[in-house]
Amino acid sequence: MDRRNTWGEDRVYFHDDAGDLKRMLAAWTSAAATDAFETVSAGRSHFRIEDLLQLTGLAPTDAPVWKVGIESDDTIKTLQGVKR
């Protein structure tokens, strides 16, 4: 087993039963470090999923959504409100 940063992502490399080299994101394995938020929250949350889903239903559907566009030269365009 080997662990490398490839293409900007932390990956684990291993040989399968047939001897072929395989790879997967380290975050999908126990090799990855525990996320700091997960450690601090210890699985607790102040909100229930049912309540958050109900909250999304209260938002107006015609409210503008803010989007950021990336132009061809990788500069960020101005924020603009658009209808959904």
C-alpha positions in Angstrom: 0.0 0.0 0.0 1.2 3.5 -0.8 -0.3 7.0 -0.2 0.3 9.9 -2.6 -1.0 13.3 -3.5 -2.0 12.9 -7.2 -3.8 15.4 -9.3 -4.4 17.6 -6.1 -6.1 14.8 -4.2 -4.8 12.5 -1.5 -5.0 8.9 -2.9 -4.2 5.4 -1.6 -2.6 2.9 -4.0 -2.8 -0.8 -3.6 -2.7 -4.1 -5.5 -5.9 -6.1 -5.8 -6.2 -9.9 -5.6 -5.2 -10.2 -9.3 -2.1 -8.1 -8.7 -3.3 -5.0 -10.6 -2.5 -1.6 -9.2 -5.6 0.2 -8.0 -6.2 3.6 -6.4 -8.9 5.4 -4.5 -9.4 8.6 -2.6 -7.8 8.4 0.8 -10.9 10.1 2.2 -12.9 6.9 1.4 -10.6 4.8 3.6 -9.5 4.6 7.2 -6.1 6.0 6.0 -7.5 9.6 6.0 -7.3 11.8 9.0 -10.5 12.4 10.8 -12.2 15.7 9.8 -11.8 18.3 12.5 -15.5 19.1 12.5 -16.4 15.5 13.0 -14.0 15.2 15.9 -15.4 18.4 17.7 -19.0 17.6 17.0 -18.7 13.9 17.9 -21.8 13.2 15.8 -24.0 15.8 17.5 -26.0 18.4 15.7 -28.2 21.3 16.9 -30.6 20.7 14.1 -32.6 17.7 12.9 -32.6 16.8 9.3 -36.4 16.8 9.2 -36.4 20.4 10.5 -33.8 21.6 8.0 -35.8 20.0 5.1 -38.9 21.8 6.3 -37.0 25.0 6.5 -36.0 24.7 2.8 -39.7 24.6 2.0 -40.2 28.0 3.6 -37.8 29.8 1.3 -39.5 31.6 -1.6 -38.9 29.8 -4.9 -38.6 33.1 -6.9 -35.9 34.5 -4.7 -32.7 35.4 -6.6 -29.8 33.0 -6.4 -26.3 34.4 -6.4 -23.9 32.9 -8.8 -20.3 33.5 -9.5 -19.0 33.0 -13.1 -15.5 32.1 -14.1 -14.4 33.7 -17.3 -12.0 32.1 -19.7 -8.9 33.8 -18.3 -9.9 32.5 -14.8 -11.0 35.9 -13.4 -14.1 35.9 -11.3 -17.0 37.9 -12.7 -19.1 40.2 -10.6 -21.7 38.5 -8.4 -25.1 38.8 -9.9 -28.6 37.8 -8.8 -30.5 35.5 -11.1 -33.9 33.9 -10.9 -34.0 30.2 -10.4 
